[in-house]
Amino acid sequence: MFSVNLGPLALQASHLLLAMAFAIAAGVGYLAGRKNKINVTGVLLDMALAALVAGRIGFVATRFGDFRDAPWWAVFDIRDGGGHWPAAIAGALALGLWRCWRKPQLRSPLAAGLIAAVFAWDMSGSAIAFKSPQGAAAPAAIQAYAGGKPMVVNFWASWCPPCRREMPVLAKTQQRRGDVAFVFVNGDSDAAAGQQFLSEHGITVANAVHDPDAKLAGTVGTSAFPTTLFYGANGKLVSLHMGELSQASLNAYLEKIAAAQP
């Protein structure tokens, strides 16, 4: 399972684990600094913001060609999940070091909190609550569409706003990329609803699958729309994305599955 339902809200498990790691860092940092009345929560929040900004800047810089023809606001639209991890980590650490240089008494509690968070994050990936689905095989019902190629499987529904926004990007990329198989799994209760949306917007897709009972979605472990899975040519899961995709983030994922060894 890689998505978690909190009432009507669906979260990607890795994002929830990041939130848990932040909470652990704040808690341990508070305990370590309590004697000297040092609270590191504000610094951690600033580091998280610095990571978000630096990661986005790094992503846009490395994929500038994908943003050249996009609306200007797409640069700031972080809903596509586009980020550059090395830049994000560098940004967070740089801000943390600067804050510690200005206020040396932050060093010990902040270091304690960060070490605890990294340890908790590492442990959670192997034994606690959620297990990464990477390496899982594609369900037999859609594996036949791959034909030995890398494969993108998009779970969508016509009533889902982000699904509707990302569909033109996915459809155009399917038409351009004959080296990658695209499969569109529609979760509408009535197959006609999905087809009506595509027809009204002049969108044509191949390899459309209807999944009204969410059997396929349950097989891969998702309960949220849109969710897109990226498989290598060997049929094993390489990456996944919950939420809307932009052309830039889609291209980044396509590069990953192209590089995966068959």
N, C-alpha and C positions, 0 to 999 in steps of 0.2 A: 504494500500500500504506500502510495506517495502523496496522497491528498488526505486531509483531515477535515471533517465537518464539525464546525462549532455553531450549532443552530443552523441558520440559513447561510452562514459564511463558510466557504471552502478555502482552505489554505494548503499550500504546498508544504509537505513535511519538512523540507530543508529550511524553509522560511520560519516555520515554527521552532525548529531547533536553534536557529540563529537568535530568535527572541528569547528562548530559554537560556542560551549562553550569555546573552546580554544581562538577563536578570541575575544569573549566577555571578557575573563579574561585578555588578552593582552591589549585590549582597555581601560578597567576600570583601570587596573594597571598603564597604561601609564598616564591616567588623574590624578590618585591619586598621582603619583610620579613626575608629570611634574614640579611642583613648585621647587622641590629640584633636578631636572634633574636626576631622577631615572627611568630607563627603566627596566621593569621586563620581557620583552619578551624573553631575553636570558635564564633567570632562568626557565621560563615556558617551553621552548624548552628542556632544560636539564632535567626537571622533567618528561616531556613526554617520553624522551628517557629512563630515569631510570625506569619509569613504564613499558615500553615495555620490557626492559631487565629483570627486576625483575619478571614480570608476566610470561615471557617465562621460566625462570629458575624454578619458582614455578610449572608451568605446567609439565615440563619435570621431575622434582623431584617427583611429585605426581603420574605420569603415566610412571615411568621409565620402567616398564615391557613391555609397548607397544612399547617403543623405542629400546628395547634390540636387536631385530632381524631386525630393520630397518637400512638403510644406515646411516653412521655417520652424514651426512649433514642434515638428517631429523630433527635433534635437532634444527638446526638454520633456518629451513624452516617455517617462520611464515605465509606463505600463507594458512596454514590449519586453521588459526584462533585460535590456541590453546594458551590460556593464563589463568593465575590464578589471579582473580580480587583482592583478599586480598593481595597477594604478590605485585601486581602492585601498589596498593594504598599505601602500606607501603613503597615501594621503592621511589615513587614520594615524599611522605611526608618527608621521611628521608633526601633526597637530599635537599628539600626545607628548612627544618629546619637547616641543616648544612650551607647552603648558607646564611641564615638569621643570624646565629650565627657569621659567619665570617664578615658579612656586615649588621649591625643592621638596617640601614636606608632602607633596603629592606622590612622590616616586614610589615609596614602599607600598602604600595601599593600592595604587593604580597597578603596579606590577603584580601584586598578589591577586587582584581581581582578574587581570588579563590571563595570567597563568592558569587560574582556576577555570576560566571560560574556555581556553584552548583545550585543557584536559577534558572538560565535560563534553565539548564538541567532538573530540576524538573518540571518546568512549561511547557516545551516543550513536556514532556511525557503525559500531560493531555489535552492540548488544542491547541497546535500550530503545524500546518503543517502536522505532521505525527502521526498516531495512531498505537500503537503496535497491531499486529495481534494475539497476544497470546490469546488463548481461542476460536479462530475461529474454526468452525467445518470443517472437511474435506469435499471436494466436493463429492456429491453423486456418481459420476462416478468412484471414487476410494475408497470410504468408504467400498464398498462391499468386497474389498480385505483384509480388516483388520481382519475380523472374530473374533472380540472381543479382538484382540491383540494390543499392541502398534504398530505403523506403521511409516515407513520411506518412504518418497516420494521424489525421486530424479528426477529433471528436467535436461535433458542433450541433447546434440546433437553431432553427430559424427565429425563435423567440429570444435568442441570446444576443444583446447588442454588440459585445466585442467579437462574437463569431461573425456577425454580419459585416463588421468593419474590416476584419482581416481576410474575409473570403476572396475579395478581388486580388489581393496580393498572392494568396495561395494558388488561385486559379491561373493567374498569369504566369507564375513560376512553373506550374505544372506544364503549361504549353511550351515554355522555353527549355525546360530541363528534361530532355528525353533520357538522360542517364540516371534519373532518380524516379522511382515509382511513388506516386501520390495516391493515397486512399482517403476518402472522405466518409466518415461514419456519422450518419445523421441520427440524432436521438429524439426527433419529433415523434409523437405518438401516431401521427398520420403522415405517411410518406409524401402525400400530396403537398403538405405545408412547406416542406423543404424544397421541393421542386418548384413550387409557386414562387418562392423567394428568389431562387436562381433565375427563373424565367423573367420575372419582373425587372431584374437588374441586369439582364443580358449576360449572365455568368454561365459558362459551360465548364463542367468538370467531368472527368472520366473516373472510373473506379469508385462509384458511389455505392455505399452500403447502408441499409436501413437497420437501425438497432432500437426498436421501440421499447423493448423490455430491458434495455441497458445490460444485456448479457455480455456483449463484447467489452463494454466499459468496465463491467465488474471483473471480467477475466484479466484485464490489464491493471486493475486497481485504481481506477479514477471514478470520481462522482461529480466532477466539475466541468463546465463548458466555458470557453474552449480549452481543450487539452490536446497537445500535439506531441506525438512520440516519434523519435528519430532512430531508425534501425540501420545498422551497417549492412553490407552486402552478405554477411554471414547470417543475417536474420536475428542478430542479437541487439538488444536495446543499448544505444550509446548515450542518448540524452533525452530529456523531456522538458516540456514547457507548459505551465499552466497560465492561461491568460492570453491576451492579444499579442500577435506577432506583427512586427513591422518588416519591411523588406530587408532592413539591415540585420535584425536579429535572426530572421529566417536564413539569410545567406550565411551568417556565422554558424548556425547549426548544420547547414548543408556542408560546410567545409569540414566540420567534425566527422560526419558520417562518411564523407569521401575519403578521409584520412584513415578511417578504421580499417584494420586488416581483415580480409575475408577469411 
